[in-house]
């Protein structure tokens, strides 16, 4: 996942609550920089705990577990869905997270 991805929020704890606009996710080897609409940035440490889940640690040391799944694999584009409960736990998959109303969910994509 190390690369720059474009994305947008799908929902933030409810289907009708999320920031409008494109988000840029820049994954490094050990960090993630999220650039939100208006240029606001948040940098978080990233650690993997198992196959499709990673842990984000924010500047205030709060953690958020994020489940992710590949959504599409096309000739020139990758798509990934991410979902979290916003704390140290996550759904077992993006598919489960997107169907619930107590998750933070987003999609992101990049060209090959």
C-alpha positions, 0 to 999 in steps of 0.5 A: 500500500506504500504510495499515494492514493486518492479517496473520499469518505463514505460515512462517518458513524452514519451514512449521512455524516462525512466531509465532502471532497477528495482526500489524499492518503500517502502511505509510507513504510511506517506512517500515513499522511491524510490530507483532507479537503481544505489542505488539513493534514494528519500524520499517523504511525502505521503498524500491521497486525494481520492480513487485512487490518492495520493500526493507526496511532495518532499524535495523541497516542490514540489508536484506530484499527482499520480493516481493508479489502481490495474492491476492484482490480482493473487493468490500470486501477486499484481500489481499496475500501477501509472501515473502522470503529474509530478505536482499537477495534475494527470490523473483520472486513470492509464489506461488514463495516460498510453495512453498519452505522457505527463505523468510519468508512472510506474508499481509495484508489490509485492508478498502476 
